[in-house]
């Protein structure tokens, strides 16, 4: 029986996360009964770029597979660390070019939702929220379609102040690290059925989400691989930094 061999990469956080999934071919709607996953998930900080390719080689060796057997390369497309997103995108693109296969971009927020569901299979609604730094959060709202065996995006990835995030009206799991980062400022957290602060970007749930996308034909050519930054500005001008300091000083004075 033909197998799908999927390589998944994520460097959107301080972790270098790589997974290799080998699953028997079957319909895209259901999870393979016979599948194996090999992973590396290591705290590497700013040097993920030096660890990704060695981790890839280790996993293929461990699995007894060759790179030539790879069906597609998936990557965490963002949002997340700008440098990290460029690393994962570039490595995925380079490997896919060399292998002659397509890439599967997967939102890191959808990976958080997938991670939460894999930790608790009863999860069907997820508000994925990550600390975006600069006093903001990345977020998206997802619902699991049991019949179709796939996530539905109710609100696509966006950026906002933690106080501005409106909670879903239906019971939901809050996935990601924003509740830990912002506490009471993230009012949506108080309305969550459960807070799963460990449901973070990780190559293994990324691989499972990418497998469904791959089997549904949601892939792109290697040359079209691109990060999904969500935030289009990371640096403040001198005037903006001065204004922010002045505002903080005024608040502290009060």
C-alpha positions in Angstrom: 0.0 0.0 0.0 1.3 3.4 -0.9 2.4 5.6 2.0 2.5 9.4 2.4 5.7 10.6 3.9 5.4 14.2 5.2 8.1 16.3 6.7 7.0 19.2 8.9 9.0 22.1 10.2 8.3 24.9 12.7 10.7 27.5 13.9 8.1 30.2 14.7 9.0 30.2 18.4 12.2 29.7 20.4 11.9 26.0 19.6 13.2 24.1 16.6 10.5 21.6 15.9 10.7 18.9 13.2 8.4 15.9 12.6 8.4 13.1 10.1 5.0 11.4 9.5 4.6 8.2 7.5 1.0 7.2 6.9 -0.7 4.6 4.7 -2.7 6.2 1.9 -6.4 6.5 2.5 -9.2 9.2 2.4 -8.3 12.7 3.6 -11.3 12.9 5.9 -10.1 10.3 8.5 -6.9 9.9 10.5 -4.8 7.0 9.3 -5.1 3.9 11.4 -1.5 2.9 10.6 0.9 5.9 10.9 4.1 6.7 12.7 5.6 10.0 13.7 9.2 10.8 14.6 9.9 14.2 16.2 12.6 16.6 17.4 11.4 19.5 19.5 14.3 21.4 21.0 14.8 24.7 22.7 17.3 26.4 20.4 16.5 30.1 20.8 17.8 32.2 18.0 19.9 29.5 16.4 17.1 27.2 15.0 18.5 27.7 11.5 21.6 25.7 12.5 19.6 22.8 13.9 16.8 22.3 11.4 18.7 20.3 8.7 20.6 18.1 11.1 17.3 17.3 12.8 15.7 16.4 9.4 18.5 14.0 8.6 18.3 12.4 12.1 14.6 11.7 11.7 14.9 10.2 8.2 17.8 8.0 9.5 15.7 7.0 12.6 12.7 6.1 10.4 14.8 4.2 7.9 13.5 6.4 5.1 15.3 8.4 2.4 14.6 12.1 1.6 13.6 10.9 -1.9 10.6 9.2 -0.4 9.2 12.5 0.9 5.7 13.4 -0.5 5.6 17.0 0.6 7.2 19.5 3.0 5.0 21.3 5.5 5.9 24.4 7.5 4.5 26.7 10.1 3.8 29.7 8.0 3.0 32.1 10.9 2.3 34.2 12.6 5.3 34.1 14.9 8.9 35.3 15.1 9.8 37.0 11.8 13.3 35.4 11.7 11.9 32.0 12.6 9.2 32.2 10.0 11.7 33.0 7.3 13.9 30.1 8.5 11.1 27.5 8.2 9.9 28.9 4.9 13.4 29.0 3.4 14.3 25.5 4.5 10.9 24.0 3.4 11.3 25.8 0.1 14.8 24.6 -0.5 14.1 21.0 0.4 10.9 21.0 -1.7 12.8 22.4 -4.7 15.5 19.8 -4.4 13.0 16.9 -4.0 10.6 18.2 -6.7 7.6 18.2 -4.3 5.1 20.8 -3.2 4.9 22.6 0.2 2.0 22.7 2.7 1.8 26.1 4.5 -0.1 25.7 7.8 -1.0 28.6 10.1 0.8 28.4 13.5 -2.6 29.3 15.1 -4.3 26.4 13.4 -1.5 24.2 14.8 -2.4 25.4 18.3 -6.0 24.4 17.7 -4.8 21.0 16.3 -2.5 20.6 19.3 -5.4 21.3 21.8 -7.6 18.8 20.1 -4.9 16.1 20.0 -4.4 16.7 23.8 -8.2 16.5 24.3 -10.2 14.9 21.5 -13.5 16.3 22.9 -12.3 19.8 21.8 -14.4 21.2 19.0 -14.0 25.0 19.3 -10.7 26.7 19.8 -9.7 30.3 20.2 -6.0 30.2 19.5 -4.2 33.2 21.0 -0.4 33.8 21.0 1.7 36.5 22.6 2.7 38.7 19.7 5.0 40.9 21.8 4.7 44.7 21.5 1.7 44.5 23.8 -0.5 42.6 21.3 -1.8 39.1 20.5 -2.1 37.0 17.4 -5.4 35.1 17.4 -7.8 33.1 15.3 -11.1 31.2 15.9 -11.6 27.6 14.8 -14.4 25.0 14.9 -13.9 21.3 14.3 -16.2 19.8 11.6 -16.7 16.3 12.8 -18.4 15.2 9.6 -15.7 16.5 7.4 -12.8 15.7 9.8 -11.3 19.2 9.4 -11.0 22.6 11.0 -13.2 25.4 9.8 -11.8 28.9 10.2 -14.4 31.2 11.7 -12.1 34.1 12.2 -8.8 34.2 10.3 -5.4 35.1 11.9 -5.4 38.7 13.2 -3.6 41.0 15.5 -5.1 43.0 18.3 -4.6 44.3 21.8 -5.4 41.6 24.4 -8.2 43.7 25.8 -9.9 44.0 22.4 -10.2 40.3 21.8 -13.9 39.2 21.9 -14.6 35.6 23.1 -16.8 33.3 21.0 -20.4 32.9 22.3 -20.1 29.1 22.1 -18.1 27.1 24.7 -14.4 27.1 23.6 -10.9 26.1 24.6 -8.3 28.9 24.8 -5.1 27.6 23.3 -1.7 29.3 23.3 0.4 31.3 25.7 -1.4 34.6 25.7 -3.3 33.9 29.0 0.0 33.4 30.8 1.5 36.4 29.1 -1.3 38.9 29.8 -3.4 37.6 32.7 -6.5 39.5 33.4 -5.9 41.8 30.5 -7.0 39.0 28.2 -10.6 39.1 29.2 -11.6 36.3 26.8 -9.6 33.9 29.0 -12.2 34.2 31.8 -14.9 32.9 29.4 -13.0 29.9 28.2 -14.2 26.4 29.1 -10.6 25.4 29.4 -7.2 27.2 29.0 -4.6 25.0 27.4 -1.3 27.0 27.7 0.7 24.0 26.4 -1.2 23.9 23.1 1.6 25.7 21.2 3.2 25.5 17.8 4.8 22.1 17.5 5.8 20.0 14.4 3.8 16.9 15.3 0.3 18.5 15.3 1.5 20.5 12.3 2.2 17.3 10.5 -1.3 15.9 11.2 -3.0 19.1 10.0 -0.7 19.2 7.0 -1.5 15.6 6.1 -5.2 16.5 5.8 -4.4 19.5 3.7 -2.1 17.5 1.5 -4.7 14.8 0.9 -7.3 17.5 0.1 -5.0 19.0 -2.5 -4.2 22.2 -0.5 -0.6 22.4 -1.4 1.4 25.1 -3.3 4.5 25.0 -5.5 7.8 25.5 -3.7 8.4 28.9 -5.3 5.1 30.2 -3.8 6.1 29.3 -0.2 5.8 32.5 1.9 5.5 33.4 5.6 2.2 34.8 7.0 3.4 37.6 9.2 0.0 39.1 10.1 1.8 42.0 11.6 3.4 44.2 8.9 5.5 46.3 11.1 7.9 45.4 13.9 10.1 48.4 14.4 8.9 51.8 15.8 10.2 55.1 14.6 12.2 57.3 17.0 9.1 59.6 17.4 6.9 56.6 18.2 9.3 55.3 20.8 9.5 58.7 22.5 5.7 59.0 22.4 5.3 55.5 24.0 7.8 56.4 26.8 6.0 59.6 27.4 2.7 57.8 27.7 4.1 55.3 30.1 5.6 58.0 32.2 2.3 59.8 32.4 0.5 56.6 33.5 3.2 55.9 36.2 2.8 59.5 37.4 -0.9 58.9 38.0 
